[in-house]
Amino acid sequence: QVQLVESGGGLVQPGGSLRLSCTFSARLFRIYVMGWYRQAPGKQRELVATITGGGNTNYADSVKGRFTISGDNAKNMMYLQMNSLKSEDTAVYYCNEGTKGLLSWGQGTQVTVSS
């Protein structure tokens, strides 16, 4: 069973930056489009960014121009660079397969944007 481990979250002021990391236990980029999701309190989980094995990326309108997704095939890792953070970015962030979240979900990493 593939394991996904997210890290890098924390408390940051509005306008600040964070870099999230996701470690895989397998070479997932060969098989899947991968993505970052987030779930805010009281809201459904939403997909915010995806990346293919070839490096093609896509973003939700709410994060476009502020977030950058990247991956490292050799290290079995994926990243989410988040800049110009807003209070509405506060959520638990997860990595998973980038269409329907087909893999087992990890614990996620909490991102809190607050002054």
DABELHU-V406788 format. One record per helix or strand of 3 or more residues. SS is the DSSP state (helix for helix, strand for strand). FROM is the first residue (numbers start at 1). TO is the last residue. If there is no record, write none. Layout:
SS:FROM:TO
SS:FROM:TO
//
This chain:
strand:4:7
strand:10:12
strand:18:24
helix:28:30
strand:34:39
strand:46:51
strand:57:59
strand:67:72
strand:77:82
helix:87:89
strand:91:97
strand:109:113
//
